[in-house]
Amino acid sequence: MKIIIAGAGAVGLHLAELLSIELHDLVLIDTDEHLLDQIRQRMDIMVVHGDAASPTVLMEAGVKQSDLCIAATTSEKTNLLVAIMAKQLGSHKTIARINNPEYLTWTQLQQFESLGIAALISPELLAAKEIYALLRKAAYFDWTAFESGRILVLGFDIKEDSDLIGRSLREISGRFNKLPFIVVAILRNQETIIPNGSTTLESGDYIYVSTNKKEEKKVKETFAIPERKIRQVMVIGNTSLSIQTAQLLEQDFKVKLLLSDGVLAEQASIKCPAASTLLVESFEAKYLKEEGLGNMDAFIAISNNLEANIVLGLIAKQLGVYKVIAKVNNEQYYGFSRGLGIDSIVNKKRLAANEIFRHIRRGNVASVVNLHDVEAELIEFVVAEGSRLDGLSLEQAGFPKHSIVTGVIRGDKGIIPRGDFVFQKEDKIVTLAANDSILSVEDLCCQ
């Protein structure tokens, strides 16, 4: 695909790095010439210096021949203008990054669609929703639901005292009479393993299991996953994300929102009436302790100081807080922070990439999810009429090495398939594909 990315900020650059690996024909536009020079040295992509809202710059980038134009600058108005203009100039599909969640109402989406924008992406709203989901499912460090939970992918760690350590997945399945779950990935020493029946579990493994809502309880019993209900939550950070998160959480939790910016605190008191909004001098640990950090069930550190988020998260853990979630954009902190005790990581640029990749993957793709730390993608695609997969069993289908069919959604049922399972037209197949098998999975989906 020929893809134009407008904006070399955190989201745009992250997308460029991911897409360049897959050898797409990429063009990156930005006004920072020095930054573009650095990117040119690191990646084999075309860069264009200039304002992406200029028709001349878009034409220089090859907008007429582009399959997709992603407007991901830091300016919402610029992104909307770029997406509309790119469509009018000939781009097949356009996507705009936005900040205002009000644009995501059905009426607004219809209006923007009429102007040629295929999708609007709000990284902050996606992050707030992920935090909400992680608190609702506090026993896991990662939780992904397909089709309202018909298929679930759950991430959790293997404790040191687990009696499953040293057992192969084949043994575990036989021991529990073939429970309806599949271990789809293991993160071990920051390396991704796509397991098979002979793979054994080790202490400290982080594993991802696929199941459905009906059988989730059995998974918890099998792996002795503790359950605890979250009631009291502390959120910190002078960001609009903090306010959006508090707005979402106050529906189901008792929320204490700490801000050190008076203007934001005033806005929050209006937007989050059910939350307890407090203005503190700073986010130093002593102020958080004074406001009852040690009495919280969950602590959400989503300031713009990413290192502080991790440090404060670790202090919260030492004080006995059950669930700690931190915003971390730098990939190098992922395995490090979890190893120290941070339960879950939120990364806005990764969440935005998940949404955008749905429009990049070939085939009838319903959703794409990148799991934290795992060098693989969850791809949900639909078996279209005339597909080669229609009528084939899982064994016959020939899914590539380093990929696993994690579940199939048929109507209102979520199915964990075995080798003799036969695919049908309109099945939604959720597949975990390692980075080196994604293109092969796409080829299979398109046949």
TORKOL-4160 file (C-alpha; in steps of 0.2 Angstrom, whole numbers, padded with zeros to 4 digits, m for minus):
447
<pt num="1" X="0000" Y="0000" Z="0000"/>
<pt num="2" X="0005" Y="0018" Z="m0003"/>
<pt num="3" X="0002" Y="0027" Z="0014"/>
<pt num="4" X="0005" Y="0045" Z="0018"/>
<pt num="5" X="0007" Y="0050" Z="0036"/>
<pt num="6" X="0005" Y="0068" Z="0041"/>
<pt num="7" X="0014" Y="0072" Z="0057"/>
<pt num="8" X="0030" Y="0065" Z="0064"/>
<pt num="9" X="0025" Y="0066" Z="0082"/>
<pt num="10" X="0023" Y="0051" Z="0094"/>
<pt num="11" X="0008" Y="0043" Z="0085"/>
<pt num="12" X="0014" Y="0047" Z="0067"/>
<pt num="13" X="0032" Y="0041" Z="0070"/>
<pt num="14" X="0026" Y="0025" Z="0079"/>
<pt num="15" X="0015" Y="0021" Z="0064"/>
<pt num="16" X="0029" Y="0024" Z="0052"/>
<pt num="17" X="0041" Y="0013" Z="0062"/>
<pt num="18" X="0028" Y="m0001" Z="0062"/>
<pt num="19" X="0023" Y="0001" Z="0044"/>
<pt num="20" X="0041" Y="0002" Z="0037"/>
<pt num="21" X="0045" Y="m0015" Z="0044"/>
<pt num="22" X="0031" Y="m0022" Z="0032"/>
<pt num="23" X="0038" Y="m0013" Z="0017"/>
<pt num="24" X="0024" Y="m0002" Z="0013"/>
<pt num="25" X="0027" Y="0013" Z="0002"/>
<pt num="26" X="0027" Y="0026" Z="0015"/>
<pt num="27" X="0028" Y="0045" Z="0014"/>
<pt num="28" X="0030" Y="0055" Z="0030"/>
<pt num="29" X="0026" Y="0074" Z="0030"/>
<pt num="30" X="0031" Y="0086" Z="0044"/>
<pt num="31" X="0036" Y="0104" Z="0046"/>
<pt num="32" X="0052" Y="0100" Z="0056"/>
<pt num="33" X="0066" Y="0098" Z="0043"/>
<pt num="34" X="0079" Y="0092" Z="0056"/>
<pt num="35" X="0067" Y="0079" Z="0063"/>
<pt num="36" X="0064" Y="0072" Z="0045"/>
<pt num="37" X="0083" Y="0071" Z="0042"/>
<pt num="38" X="0085" Y="0060" Z="0057"/>
<pt num="39" X="0070" Y="0049" Z="0052"/>
<pt num="40" X="0077" Y="0048" Z="0034"/>
<pt num="41" X="0094" Y="0041" Z="0042"/>
<pt num="42" X="0084" Y="0028" Z="0052"/>
<pt num="43" X="0071" Y="0022" Z="0040"/>
<pt num="44" X="0070" Y="0019" Z="0022"/>
<pt num="45" X="0055" Y="0030" Z="0019"/>
<pt num="46" X="0051" Y="0045" Z="0009"/>
<pt num="47" X="0050" Y="0062" Z="0019"/>
<pt num="48" X="0042" Y="0078" Z="0013"/>
<pt num="49" X="0046" Y="0094" Z="0022"/>
<pt num="50" X="0031" Y="0106" Z="0023"/>
<pt num="51" X="0013" Y="0109" Z="0030"/>
<pt num="52" X="0002" Y="0094" Z="0026"/>
<pt num="53" X="m0013" Y="0106" Z="0025"/>
<pt num="54" X="m0005" Y="0113" Z="0009"/>
<pt num="55" X="m0012" Y="0105" Z="m0007"/>
<pt num="56" X="0005" Y="0108" Z="m0015"/>
<pt num="57" X="0013" Y="0098" Z="m0001"/>
<pt num="58" X="0000" Y="0084" Z="m0002"/>
<pt num="59" X="0003" Y="0083" Z="m0021"/>
<pt num="60" X="0022" Y="0082" Z="m0019"/>
<pt num="61" X="0019" Y="0067" Z="m0007"/>
<pt num="62" X="0009" Y="0058" Z="m0020"/>
<pt num="63" X="m0009" Y="0060" Z="m0013"/>
<pt num="64" X="m0017" Y="0055" Z="m0029"/>
<pt num="65" X="m0009" Y="0038" Z="m0029"/>
<pt num="66" X="m0011" Y="0035" Z="m0011"/>
<pt num="67" X="m0022" Y="0021" Z="m0004"/>
<pt num="68" X="m0022" Y="0029" Z="0013"/>
<pt num="69" X="m0019" Y="0046" Z="0021"/>
<pt num="70" X="m0017" Y="0047" Z="0040"/>
<pt num="71" X="m0018" Y="0064" Z="0047"/>
<pt num="72" X="m0009" Y="0063" Z="0064"/>
<pt num="73" X="m0002" Y="0080" Z="0068"/>
<pt num="74" X="m0004" Y="0088" Z="0085"/>
<pt num="75" X="m0017" Y="0100" Z="0079"/>
<pt num="76" X="m0035" Y="0093" Z="0078"/>
<pt num="77" X="m0041" Y="0106" Z="0065"/>
<pt num="78" X="m0026" Y="0103" Z="0054"/>
<pt num="79" X="m0029" Y="0084" Z="0054"/>
<pt num="80" X="m0047" Y="0087" Z="0049"/>
<pt num="81" X="m0042" Y="0099" Z="0035"/>
<pt num="82" X="m0029" Y="0087" Z="0029"/>
<pt num="83" X="m0040" Y="0072" Z="0029"/>
<pt num="84" X="m0054" Y="0081" Z="0019"/>
<pt num="85" X="m0042" Y="0089" Z="0007"/>
<pt num="86" X="m0032" Y="0072" Z="0004"/>
<pt num="87" X="m0049" Y="0064" Z="0000"/>
<pt num="88" X="m0054" Y="0077" Z="m0013"/>
<pt num="89" X="m0036" Y="0076" Z="m0021"/>
<pt num="90" X="m0038" Y="0058" Z="m0024"/>
<pt num="91" X="m0033" Y="0048" Z="m0009"/>
<pt num="92" X="m0043" Y="0031" Z="m0008"/>
<pt num="93" X="m0046" Y="0033" Z="0011"/>
<pt num="94" X="m0042" Y="0045" Z="0025"/>
<pt num="95" X="m0041" Y="0045" Z="0044"/>
<pt num="96" X="m0039" Y="0059" Z="0056"/>
<pt num="97" X="m0033" Y="0060" Z="0074"/>
<pt num="98" X="m0044" Y="0070" Z="0085"/>
<pt num="99" X="m0044" Y="0076" Z="0103"/>
<pt num="100" X="m0062" Y="0081" Z="0106"/>
<pt num="101" X="m0073" Y="0065" Z="0110"/>
<pt num="102" X="m0089" Y="0074" Z="0105"/>
<pt num="103" X="m0084" Y="0072" Z="0087"/>
<pt num="104" X="m0086" Y="0053" Z="0089"/>
<pt num="105" X="m0105" Y="0054" Z="0091"/>
<pt num="106" X="m0115" Y="0045" Z="0078"/>
<pt num="107" X="m0121" Y="0061" Z="0070"/>
<pt num="108" X="m0104" Y="0069" Z="0069"/>
<pt num="109" X="m0096" Y="0053" Z="0062"/>
<pt num="110" X="m0109" Y="0053" Z="0048"/>
<pt num="111" X="m0105" Y="0072" Z="0044"/>
<pt num="112" X="m0087" Y="0069" Z="0043"/>
<pt num="113" X="m0090" Y="0053" Z="0033"/>
<pt num="114" X="m0100" Y="0064" Z="0020"/>
<pt num="115" X="m0084" Y="0075" Z="0019"/>
<pt num="116" X="m0073" Y="0059" Z="0015"/>
<pt num="117" X="m0065" Y="0055" Z="0031"/>
<pt num="118" X="m0067" Y="0036" Z="0034"/>
<pt num="119" X="m0062" Y="0036" Z="0052"/>
<pt num="120" X="m0058" Y="0047" Z="0067"/>
<pt num="121" X="m0046" Y="0041" Z="0080"/>
<pt num="122" X="m0045" Y="0049" Z="0098"/>
<pt num="123" X="m0030" Y="0041" Z="0107"/>
<pt num="124" X="m0035" Y="0049" Z="0123"/>
<pt num="125" X="m0053" Y="0041" Z="0123"/>
<pt num="126" X="m0045" Y="0025" Z="0118"/>
<pt num="127" X="m0033" Y="0026" Z="0133"/>
<pt num="128" X="m0047" Y="0031" Z="0145"/>
<pt num="129" X="m0058" Y="0016" Z="0139"/>
<pt num="130" X="m0043" Y="0004" Z="0141"/>
<pt num="131" X="m0040" Y="0010" Z="0159"/>
<pt num="132" X="m0059" Y="0007" Z="0163"/>
<pt num="133" X="m0058" Y="m0011" Z="0156"/>
<pt num="134" X="m0042" Y="m0015" Z="0166"/>
<pt num="135" X="m0051" Y="m0009" Z="0182"/>
<pt num="136" X="m0066" Y="m0019" Z="0178"/>
<pt num="137" X="m0055" Y="m0034" Z="0175"/>
<pt num="138" X="m0042" Y="m0030" Z="0188"/>
<pt num="139" X="m0035" Y="m0048" Z="0190"/>
<pt num="140" X="m0027" Y="m0047" Z="0172"/>
<pt num="141" X="m0013" Y="m0035" Z="0166"/>
<pt num="142" X="m0020" Y="m0035" Z="0149"/>
<pt num="143" X="m0038" Y="m0039" Z="0143"/>
<pt num="144" X="m0045" Y="m0039" Z="0126"/>
<pt num="145" X="m0063" Y="m0043" Z="0121"/>
<pt num="146" X="m0070" Y="m0047" Z="0104"/>
<pt num="147" X="m0088" Y="m0045" Z="0100"/>
<pt num="148" X="m0094" Y="m0040" Z="0118"/>
<pt num="149" X="m0084" Y="m0054" Z="0126"/>
<pt num="150" X="m0088" Y="m0068" Z="0114"/>
<pt num="151" X="m0070" Y="m0071" Z="0113"/>
<pt num="152" X="m0058" Y="m0065" Z="0127"/>
<pt num="153" X="m0039" Y="m0064" Z="0127"/>
<pt num="154" X="m0033" Y="m0063" Z="0145"/>
<pt num="155" X="m0015" Y="m0058" Z="0150"/>
<pt num="156" X="m0009" Y="m0064" Z="0167"/>
<pt num="157" X="0007" Y="m0070" Z="0176"/>
<pt num="158" X="0012" Y="m0087" Z="0182"/>
<pt num="159" X="0015" Y="m0086" Z="0201"/>
<pt num="160" X="0031" Y="m0094" Z="0209"/>
<pt num="161" X="0020" Y="m0106" Z="0219"/>
<pt num="162" X="0009" Y="m0112" Z="0204"/>
<pt num="163" X="0008" Y="m0131" Z="0203"/>
<pt num="164" X="0008" Y="m0129" Z="0184"/>
<pt num="165" X="0026" Y="m0124" Z="0183"/>
<pt num="166" X="0036" Y="m0137" Z="0173"/>
<pt num="167" X="0020" Y="m0144" Z="0165"/>
<pt num="168" X="0017" Y="m0144" Z="0146"/>
<pt num="169" X="0002" Y="m0136" Z="0139"/>
<pt num="170" X="m0003" Y="m0153" Z="0133"/>
<pt num="171" X="m0002" Y="m0160" Z="0151"/>
<pt num="172" X="m0012" Y="m0145" Z="0157"/>
<pt num="173" X="m0026" Y="m0148" Z="0144"/>
<pt num="174" X="m0027" Y="m0166" Z="0148"/>
<pt num="175" X="m0027" Y="m0164" Z="0166"/>
<pt num="176" X="m0042" Y="m0153" Z="0166"/>
<pt num="177" X="m0051" Y="m0163" Z="0152"/>
<pt num="178" X="m0048" Y="m0151" Z="0138"/>
<pt num="179" X="m0054" Y="m0135" Z="0145"/>
<pt num="180" X="m0061" Y="m0122" Z="0133"/>
<pt num="181" X="m0045" Y="m0111" Z="0132"/>
<pt num="182" X="m0029" Y="m0109" Z="0122"/>
<pt num="183" X="m0013" Y="m0102" Z="0128"/>
<pt num="184" X="m0009" Y="m0091" Z="0113"/>
<pt num="185" X="0007" Y="m0082" Z="0118"/>
<pt num="186" X="0020" Y="m0083" Z="0132"/>
<pt num="187" X="0031" Y="m0068" Z="0136"/>
<pt num="188" X="0047" Y="m0075" Z="0144"/>
<pt num="189" X="0062" Y="m0063" Z="0148"/>
<pt num="190" X="0055" Y="m0051" Z="0136"/>
<pt num="191" X="0054" Y="m0063" Z="0122"/>
<pt num="192" X="0038" Y="m0069" Z="0113"/>
<pt num="193" X="0034" Y="m0087" Z="0112"/>
<pt num="194" X="0020" Y="m0094" Z="0101"/>
<pt num="195" X="0018" Y="m0110" Z="0110"/>
<pt num="196" X="0013" Y="m0128" Z="0105"/>
<pt num="197" X="0008" Y="m0143" Z="0115"/>
<pt num="198" X="0025" Y="m0147" Z="0121"/>
<pt num="199" X="0029" Y="m0129" Z="0128"/>
<pt num="200" X="0031" Y="m0129" Z="0147"/>
<pt num="201" X="0026" Y="m0115" Z="0159"/>
<pt num="202" X="0040" Y="m0107" Z="0169"/>
<pt num="203" X="0039" Y="m0096" Z="0185"/>
<pt num="204" X="0038" Y="m0078" Z="0180"/>
<pt num="205" X="0030" Y="m0081" Z="0163"/>
<pt num="206" X="0017" Y="m0069" Z="0157"/>
<pt num="207" X="0004" Y="m0078" Z="0147"/>
<pt num="208" X="m0010" Y="m0074" Z="0136"/>
<pt num="209" X="m0025" Y="m0086" Z="0136"/>
<pt num="210" X="m0040" Y="m0086" Z="0123"/>
<pt num="211" X="m0057" Y="m0091" Z="0130"/>
<pt num="212" X="m0075" Y="m0084" Z="0130"/>
<pt num="213" X="m0085" Y="m0075" Z="0143"/>
<pt num="214" X="m0094" Y="m0091" Z="0148"/>
<pt num="215" X="m0078" Y="m0101" Z="0152"/>
<pt num="216" X="m0068" Y="m0087" Z="0160"/>
<pt num="217" X="m0071" Y="m0093" Z="0177"/>
<pt num="218" X="m0063" Y="m0110" Z="0173"/>
<pt num="219" X="m0048" Y="m0101" Z="0167"/>
<pt num="220" X="m0046" Y="m0092" Z="0183"/>
<pt num="221" X="m0048" Y="m0108" Z="0193"/>
<pt num="222" X="m0036" Y="m0117" Z="0182"/>
<pt num="223" X="m0022" Y="m0104" Z="0184"/>
<pt num="224" X="m0027" Y="m0099" Z="0202"/>
<pt num="225" X="m0030" Y="m0081" Z="0196"/>
<pt num="226" X="m0035" Y="m0070" Z="0212"/>
<pt num="227" X="m0050" Y="m0059" Z="0211"/>
<pt num="228" X="m0053" Y="m0043" Z="0219"/>
<pt num="229" X="m0066" Y="m0030" Z="0216"/>
<pt num="230" X="m0059" Y="m0012" Z="0214"/>
<pt num="231" X="m0069" Y="0002" Z="0223"/>
<pt num="232" X="m0058" Y="0017" Z="0227"/>
<pt num="233" X="m0047" Y="0024" Z="0213"/>
<pt num="234" X="m0034" Y="0038" Z="0213"/>
<pt num="235" X="m0030" Y="0046" Z="0197"/>
<pt num="236" X="m0016" Y="0059" Z="0195"/>
<pt num="237" X="m0009" Y="0069" Z="0180"/>
<pt num="238" X="m0011" Y="0087" Z="0173"/>
<pt num="239" X="m0018" Y="0081" Z="0157"/>
<pt num="240" X="m0035" Y="0080" Z="0148"/>
<pt num="241" X="m0033" Y="0061" Z="0148"/>
<pt num="242" X="m0034" Y="0062" Z="0167"/>
<pt num="243" X="m0051" Y="0071" Z="0166"/>
<pt num="244" X="m0058" Y="0060" Z="0153"/>
<pt num="245" X="m0053" Y="0045" Z="0163"/>
<pt num="246" X="m0061" Y="0052" Z="0179"/>
<pt num="247" X="m0077" Y="0055" Z="0169"/>
<pt num="248" X="m0077" Y="0037" Z="0163"/>
<pt num="249" X="m0073" Y="0029" Z="0180"/>
<pt num="250" X="m0084" Y="0039" Z="0191"/>
<pt num="251" X="m0099" Y="0030" Z="0184"/>
<pt num="252" X="m0093" Y="0014" Z="0193"/>
<pt num="253" X="m0079" Y="0018" Z="0205"/>
<pt num="254" X="m0076" Y="0030" Z="0219"/>
<pt num="255" X="m0063" Y="0042" Z="0211"/>
<pt num="256" X="m0051" Y="0054" Z="0218"/>
<pt num="257" X="m0043" Y="0065" Z="0205"/>
<pt num="258" X="m0027" Y="0074" Z="0210"/>
<pt num="259" X="m0022" Y="0089" Z="0199"/>
<pt num="260" X="m0008" Y="0102" Z="0202"/>
<pt num="261" X="m0015" Y="0114" Z="0189"/>
<pt num="262" X="m0029" Y="0126" Z="0195"/>
<pt num="263" X="m0037" Y="0128" Z="0178"/>
<pt num="264" X="m0038" Y="0110" Z="0175"/>
<pt num="265" X="m0045" Y="0107" Z="0192"/>
<pt num="266" X="m0059" Y="0119" Z="0189"/>
<pt num="267" X="m0063" Y="0111" Z="0173"/>
<pt num="268" X="m0063" Y="0094" Z="0181"/>
<pt num="269" X="m0075" Y="0099" Z="0195"/>
<pt num="270" X="m0087" Y="0103" Z="0181"/>
<pt num="271" X="m0084" Y="0088" Z="0170"/>
<pt num="272" X="m0082" Y="0075" Z="0184"/>
<pt num="273" X="m0095" Y="0080" Z="0197"/>
<pt num="274" X="m0096" Y="0063" Z="0205"/>
<pt num="275" X="m0077" Y="0062" Z="0207"/>
<pt num="276" X="m0068" Y="0070" Z="0221"/>
<pt num="277" X="m0056" Y="0083" Z="0213"/>
<pt num="278" X="m0042" Y="0090" Z="0223"/>
<pt num="279" X="m0029" Y="0103" Z="0219"/>
<pt num="280" X="m0012" Y="0098" Z="0226"/>
<pt num="281" X="0005" Y="0107" Z="0227"/>
<pt num="282" X="0013" Y="0093" Z="0216"/>
<pt num="283" X="0013" Y="0075" Z="0213"/>
<pt num="284" X="0027" Y="0071" Z="0226"/>
<pt num="285" X="0024" Y="0055" Z="0235"/>
<pt num="286" X="0021" Y="0064" Z="0252"/>
<pt num="287" X="0006" Y="0073" Z="0245"/>
<pt num="288" X="m0001" Y="0057" Z="0238"/>
<pt num="289" X="0001" Y="0049" Z="0254"/>
<pt num="290" X="m0008" Y="0063" Z="0263"/>
<pt num="291" X="m0023" Y="0061" Z="0251"/>
<pt num="292" X="m0024" Y="0042" Z="0256"/>
<pt num="293" X="m0014" Y="0033" Z="0242"/>
<pt num="294" X="m0012" Y="0019" Z="0254"/>
<pt num="295" X="m0030" Y="0016" Z="0256"/>
<pt num="296" X="m0034" Y="0015" Z="0237"/>
<pt num="297" X="m0038" Y="m0001" Z="0228"/>
<pt num="298" X="m0031" Y="0006" Z="0212"/>
<pt num="299" X="m0019" Y="0020" Z="0207"/>
<pt num="300" X="m0018" Y="0027" Z="0189"/>
<pt num="301" X="m0003" Y="0038" Z="0185"/>
<pt num="302" X="m0006" Y="0046" Z="0168"/>
<pt num="303" X="0004" Y="0062" Z="0169"/>
<pt num="304" X="0016" Y="0068" Z="0155"/>
<pt num="305" X="0031" Y="0064" Z="0166"/>
<pt num="306" X="0032" Y="0046" Z="0161"/>
<pt num="307" X="0047" Y="0042" Z="0172"/>
<pt num="308" X="0037" Y="0049" Z="0187"/>
<pt num="309" X="0022" Y="0038" Z="0182"/>
<pt num="310" X="0033" Y="0023" Z="0185"/>
<pt num="311" X="0041" Y="0029" Z="0201"/>
<pt num="312" X="0025" Y="0034" Z="0209"/>
<pt num="313" X="0017" Y="0017" Z="0203"/>
<pt num="314" X="0031" Y="0008" Z="0212"/>
<pt num="315" X="0028" Y="0018" Z="0228"/>
<pt num="316" X="0009" Y="0014" Z="0227"/>
<pt num="317" X="0013" Y="m0004" Z="0226"/>
<pt num="318" X="0024" Y="m0003" Z="0241"/>
<pt num="319" X="0010" Y="0005" Z="0250"/>
<pt num="320" X="m0001" Y="m0010" Z="0246"/>
<pt num="321" X="m0011" Y="m0003" Z="0232"/>
<pt num="322" X="m0018" Y="m0019" Z="0222"/>
<pt num="323" X="m0019" Y="m0012" Z="0204"/>
<pt num="324" X="m0007" Y="0001" Z="0197"/>
<pt num="325" X="m0008" Y="0007" Z="0179"/>
<pt num="326" X="0004" Y="0019" Z="0172"/>
<pt num="327" X="0005" Y="0029" Z="0156"/>
<pt num="328" X="0021" Y="0024" Z="0147"/>
<pt num="329" X="0025" Y="0029" Z="0129"/>
<pt num="330" X="0043" Y="0024" Z="0128"/>
<pt num="331" X="0044" Y="0005" Z="0123"/>
<pt num="332" X="0060" Y="0002" Z="0132"/>
<pt num="333" X="0051" Y="0004" Z="0149"/>
<pt num="334" X="0038" Y="m0010" Z="0145"/>
<pt num="335" X="0046" Y="m0026" Z="0152"/>
<pt num="336" X="0056" Y="m0016" Z="0164"/>
<pt num="337" X="0041" Y="m0008" Z="0173"/>
<pt num="338" X="0031" Y="m0024" Z="0174"/>
<pt num="339" X="0045" Y="m0033" Z="0181"/>
<pt num="340" X="0046" Y="m0020" Z="0195"/>
<pt num="341" X="0028" Y="m0022" Z="0199"/>
<pt num="342" X="0018" Y="m0010" Z="0188"/>
<pt num="343" X="0002" Y="m0020" Z="0184"/>
<pt num="344" X="m0003" Y="m0013" Z="0167"/>
<pt num="345" X="0004" Y="m0001" Z="0155"/>
<pt num="346" X="m0006" Y="0012" Z="0144"/>
<pt num="347" X="0001" Y="0018" Z="0128"/>
<pt num="348" X="m0009" Y="0030" Z="0118"/>
<pt num="349" X="0001" Y="0029" Z="0102"/>
<pt num="350" X="0000" Y="0010" Z="0102"/>
<pt num="351" X="m0019" Y="0011" Z="0105"/>
<pt num="352" X="m0021" Y="0023" Z="0090"/>
<pt num="353" X="m0010" Y="0011" Z="0079"/>
<pt num="354" X="m0022" Y="m0003" Z="0084"/>
<pt num="355" X="m0037" Y="0007" Z="0077"/>
<pt num="356" X="m0028" Y="0012" Z="0061"/>
<pt num="357" X="m0021" Y="m0005" Z="0057"/>
<pt num="358" X="m0038" Y="m0011" Z="0054"/>
<pt num="359" X="m0039" Y="0000" Z="0039"/>
<pt num="360" X="m0022" Y="m0006" Z="0033"/>
<pt num="361" X="m0023" Y="m0025" Z="0034"/>
<pt num="362" X="m0029" Y="m0034" Z="0019"/>
<pt num="363" X="m0045" Y="m0044" Z="0019"/>
<pt num="364" X="m0061" Y="m0041" Z="0028"/>
<pt num="365" X="m0054" Y="m0036" Z="0044"/>
<pt num="366" X="m0065" Y="m0031" Z="0059"/>
<pt num="367" X="m0051" Y="m0026" Z="0072"/>
<pt num="368" X="m0033" Y="m0027" Z="0075"/>
<pt num="369" X="m0025" Y="m0027" Z="0093"/>
<pt num="370" X="m0006" Y="m0026" Z="0097"/>
<pt num="371" X="m0003" Y="m0035" Z="0114"/>
<pt num="372" X="0008" Y="m0026" Z="0126"/>
<pt num="373" X="0027" Y="m0032" Z="0124"/>
<pt num="374" X="0021" Y="m0046" Z="0113"/>
<pt num="375" X="0029" Y="m0046" Z="0095"/>
<pt num="376" X="0012" Y="m0051" Z="0087"/>
<pt num="377" X="m0005" Y="m0045" Z="0082"/>
<pt num="378" X="m0022" Y="m0051" Z="0086"/>
<pt num="379" X="m0032" Y="m0050" Z="0069"/>
<pt num="380" X="m0051" Y="m0052" Z="0068"/>
<pt num="381" X="m0057" Y="m0055" Z="0050"/>
<pt num="382" X="m0073" Y="m0061" Z="0042"/>
<pt num="383" X="m0074" Y="m0077" Z="0031"/>
<pt num="384" X="m0082" Y="m0069" Z="0016"/>
<pt num="385" X="m0092" Y="m0077" Z="0003"/>
<pt num="386" X="m0081" Y="m0087" Z="m0009"/>
<pt num="387" X="m0067" Y="m0088" Z="0003"/>
<pt num="388" X="m0055" Y="m0103" Z="0002"/>
<pt num="389" X="m0058" Y="m0106" Z="0021"/>
<pt num="390" X="m0077" Y="m0109" Z="0019"/>
<pt num="391" X="m0079" Y="m0127" Z="0022"/>
<pt num="392" X="m0061" Y="m0131" Z="0027"/>
<pt num="393" X="m0057" Y="m0138" Z="0044"/>
<pt num="394" X="m0044" Y="m0129" Z="0055"/>
<pt num="395" X="m0031" Y="m0143" Z="0051"/>
<pt num="396" X="m0035" Y="m0141" Z="0032"/>
<pt num="397" X="m0034" Y="m0122" Z="0032"/>
<pt num="398" X="m0015" Y="m0122" Z="0033"/>
<pt num="399" X="m0013" Y="m0107" Z="0044"/>
<pt num="400" X="0006" Y="m0101" Z="0044"/>
<pt num="401" X="0019" Y="m0106" Z="0057"/>
<pt num="402" X="0020" Y="m0094" Z="0072"/>
<pt num="403" X="0001" Y="m0090" Z="0071"/>
<pt num="404" X="m0014" Y="m0097" Z="0081"/>
<pt num="405" X="m0032" Y="m0096" Z="0078"/>
<pt num="406" X="m0037" Y="m0090" Z="0095"/>
<pt num="407" X="m0056" Y="m0091" Z="0093"/>
<pt num="408" X="m0071" Y="m0090" Z="0081"/>
<pt num="409" X="m0086" Y="m0080" Z="0083"/>
<pt num="410" X="m0102" Y="m0088" Z="0074"/>
<pt num="411" X="m0118" Y="m0078" Z="0077"/>
<pt num="412" X="m0119" Y="m0075" Z="0096"/>
<pt num="413" X="m0107" Y="m0089" Z="0101"/>
<pt num="414" X="m0088" Y="m0088" Z="0104"/>
<pt num="415" X="m0080" Y="m0105" Z="0100"/>
<pt num="416" X="m0062" Y="m0111" Z="0105"/>
<pt num="417" X="m0059" Y="m0122" Z="0089"/>
<pt num="418" X="m0050" Y="m0138" Z="0089"/>
<pt num="419" X="m0042" Y="m0146" Z="0073"/>
<pt num="420" X="m0058" Y="m0153" Z="0067"/>
<pt num="421" X="m0068" Y="m0137" Z="0068"/>
<pt num="422" X="m0075" Y="m0132" Z="0051"/>
<pt num="423" X="m0075" Y="m0114" Z="0045"/>
<pt num="424" X="m0091" Y="m0107" Z="0038"/>
<pt num="425" X="m0095" Y="m0091" Z="0028"/>
<pt num="426" X="m0097" Y="m0076" Z="0039"/>
<pt num="427" X="m0087" Y="m0083" Z="0054"/>
<pt num="428" X="m0076" Y="m0070" Z="0062"/>
<pt num="429" X="m0059" Y="m0078" Z="0065"/>
<pt num="430" X="m0048" Y="m0071" Z="0078"/>
<pt num="431" X="m0030" Y="m0075" Z="0075"/>
<pt num="432" X="m0014" Y="m0071" Z="0084"/>
<pt num="433" X="0000" Y="m0069" Z="0071"/>
<pt num="434" X="0018" Y="m0066" Z="0075"/>
<pt num="435" X="0026" Y="m0052" Z="0066"/>
<pt num="436" X="0035" Y="m0063" Z="0053"/>
<pt num="437" X="0018" Y="m0072" Z="0049"/>
<pt num="438" X="0006" Y="m0057" Z="0048"/>
<pt num="439" X="0008" Y="m0055" Z="0029"/>
<pt num="440" X="0005" Y="m0074" Z="0027"/>
<pt num="441" X="m0011" Y="m0073" Z="0037"/>
<pt num="442" X="m0017" Y="m0059" Z="0027"/>
<pt num="443" X="m0014" Y="m0069" Z="0011"/>
<pt num="444" X="m0024" Y="m0083" Z="0018"/>
<pt num="445" X="m0038" Y="m0071" Z="0023"/>
<pt num="446" X="m0039" Y="m0064" Z="0006"/>
<pt num="447" X="m0040" Y="m0080" Z="m0004"/>
